[in-house]
Amino acid sequence: MRKATSALLTAFLLAPLAAQAQGFRQIQPFPVPDAQTREALRQGEQLRGSAQPRLRQVPREIVEEAVRSIYAAYNTPDFRQYLSERFYDPDRLAEAVNEKVPRDARLRLLSVNSVQTLSRQPARDEQGREVTESLVLVVVRGQMEFVNAQGFQRREGEVELVLRFREKPDA
């Protein structure tokens, strides 16, 4: 009887501790694009493979130059300037890069596979001036290169980027 009482007492004492430990878990929400970007992506999925005939495309050369700039700035303090103010949790991205990517890692652009303008609409820039804003979906093939204890490493991958371009409206 005495053993059963002490076992029961121990269970009652440990139960609150187990319940309190659950409070340390945090729910991390999944990052989701804003409504405008979701709509542009949805329209892009419907158009997959062909651009809207009435939609003027952002020139491929301009898009490729922007992608080269982004890849050159990767893993540097300048990288953050390329993130949109709508980017979900930029601090978390910077923290993940600092924690998971070797400091000497270099991101090399292998190819820009496809470029498609998803939407063009009037907008206002940071100074309040009227501009035309274009969302462009770009499929990029890249390679991360770094040296670790196993020697030179390279990791290839393909990623879809949504780039936003602002230009003065046609006069």
Legacy VTK file of the C-alpha trace (Angstrom):
# vtk DataFile Version 3.0
C-alpha trace
ASCII
DATASET POLYDATA
POINTS 171 float
0.000 0.000 0.000
2.822 2.293 0.878
4.482 1.731 -2.553
1.238 2.508 -4.383
0.763 5.718 -2.374
4.312 6.930 -3.078
3.960 6.074 -6.798
0.663 7.963 -6.955
2.172 10.924 -5.096
5.149 10.956 -7.477
2.798 10.914 -10.488
0.840 13.876 -9.088
4.053 15.813 -8.451
5.480 15.178 -11.931
2.242 15.830 -13.832
2.331 19.627 -13.342
5.987 19.705 -14.436
5.171 17.851 -17.659
2.258 20.193 -18.323
4.442 23.252 -17.767
7.115 21.951 -20.144
4.586 22.034 -22.954
4.392 25.799 -22.580
7.919 26.150 -23.949
6.897 25.055 -27.433
6.203 27.832 -29.863
4.043 27.698 -32.934
5.946 28.978 -35.941
3.487 30.094 -38.626
4.153 29.162 -42.233
5.220 32.203 -44.238
2.667 33.066 -46.901
2.781 35.759 -49.570
0.478 38.754 -49.334
-2.826 38.771 -51.239
-1.457 40.696 -54.244
1.449 38.293 -54.744
-0.832 35.247 -54.281
-3.188 36.571 -56.946
-0.311 37.256 -59.345
1.078 33.762 -58.763
-2.364 32.244 -59.279
-2.721 34.073 -62.575
0.797 32.990 -63.510
-0.123 29.333 -62.877
-3.034 29.697 -65.282
-0.703 31.180 -67.871
2.147 28.701 -67.335
4.199 28.591 -70.503
2.682 31.630 -72.218
2.516 35.285 -71.300
-0.646 37.335 -71.440
-0.789 38.876 -74.911
-1.833 42.324 -73.656
0.716 42.360 -70.806
3.994 44.047 -71.685
6.858 41.901 -70.448
9.761 43.302 -68.433
12.830 42.881 -70.698
14.781 39.709 -69.922
18.090 41.612 -69.767
16.797 43.805 -66.921
15.524 40.769 -65.000
18.803 38.873 -65.463
20.785 41.897 -64.251
18.587 42.107 -61.135
19.055 38.385 -60.426
22.853 38.722 -60.831
22.820 41.609 -58.330
20.805 39.591 -55.809
23.111 36.576 -56.120
26.229 38.769 -55.813
24.877 40.317 -52.597
24.015 36.950 -51.019
25.733 36.312 -47.669
26.736 39.986 -47.400
25.219 42.854 -45.402
23.863 44.291 -48.691
21.553 41.307 -49.219
18.782 42.703 -47.036
18.237 45.706 -49.341
16.894 43.316 -51.993
14.088 42.048 -49.781
10.691 43.646 -50.188
9.074 45.448 -47.285
6.356 42.801 -47.732
8.848 39.957 -47.275
7.712 37.734 -44.441
10.095 37.933 -41.472
13.398 39.130 -43.011
15.108 38.837 -39.603
14.335 35.137 -39.554
15.858 34.715 -43.034
19.025 36.570 -42.005
19.248 34.466 -38.847
18.819 31.228 -40.826
21.542 32.246 -43.282
23.894 33.104 -40.391
23.204 29.803 -38.612
22.975 27.315 -41.467
25.186 28.677 -44.231
28.982 28.673 -43.901
30.398 32.199 -43.697
32.568 31.768 -46.774
29.720 30.291 -48.869
29.259 31.789 -52.282
26.099 31.587 -54.336
26.808 31.231 -58.028
24.181 31.874 -60.678
24.186 29.025 -63.196
21.240 30.045 -65.371
18.064 32.055 -65.551
15.651 29.521 -66.984
12.389 31.383 -67.454
11.124 34.903 -67.006
7.440 35.774 -66.999
5.731 39.036 -66.095
2.715 38.138 -63.986
1.135 41.553 -63.492
1.558 45.239 -64.244
-0.391 47.892 -62.409
-0.157 51.496 -61.315
1.274 52.048 -57.854
3.107 54.625 -55.756
6.744 54.449 -54.732
8.178 55.365 -51.318
8.131 59.079 -52.191
4.485 58.935 -53.293
5.204 59.261 -57.025
3.125 57.328 -59.519
4.935 54.326 -60.986
4.091 51.160 -62.862
4.754 48.098 -60.735
5.460 44.749 -62.381
5.653 41.369 -60.649
7.931 38.966 -62.497
8.283 35.231 -61.853
11.840 34.021 -62.507
13.058 30.419 -62.366
16.751 30.401 -61.463
19.287 27.580 -61.274
22.063 28.270 -58.788
24.888 26.611 -56.927
26.155 27.217 -53.413
29.894 26.643 -53.005
31.823 26.355 -49.751
34.673 24.495 -48.083
34.158 22.405 -44.946
35.901 19.503 -43.186
35.048 17.191 -46.109
36.610 19.618 -48.626
35.079 21.681 -51.415
31.293 21.325 -51.527
28.726 22.463 -54.039
24.977 22.239 -53.809
22.871 22.897 -56.887
19.240 23.864 -56.814
16.430 25.572 -58.638
14.308 28.297 -57.114
11.397 30.497 -58.163
11.807 34.175 -57.349
9.086 36.805 -57.516
10.713 40.127 -58.352
8.999 43.493 -58.216
10.066 46.187 -60.667
8.955 49.801 -60.533
9.262 52.171 -63.457
7.933 55.560 -64.412
4.634 55.153 -66.258
4.634 55.589 -70.023
4.068 59.206 -70.925
LINES 1 172
171 0 1 2 3 4 5 6 7 8 9 10 11 12 13 14 15 16 17 18 19 20 21 22 23 24 25 26 27 28 29 30 31 32 33 34 35 36 37 38 39 40 41 42 43 44 45 46 47 48 49 50 51 52 53 54 55 56 57 58 59 60 61 62 63 64 65 66 67 68 69 70 71 72 73 74 75 76 77 78 79 80 81 82 83 84 85 86 87 88 89 90 91 92 93 94 95 96 97 98 99 100 101 102 103 104 105 106 107 108 109 110 111 112 113 114 115 116 117 118 119 120 121 122 123 124 125 126 127 128 129 130 131 132 133 134 135 136 137 138 139 140 141 142 143 144 145 146 147 148 149 150 151 152 153 154 155 156 157 158 159 160 161 162 163 164 165 166 167 168 169 170
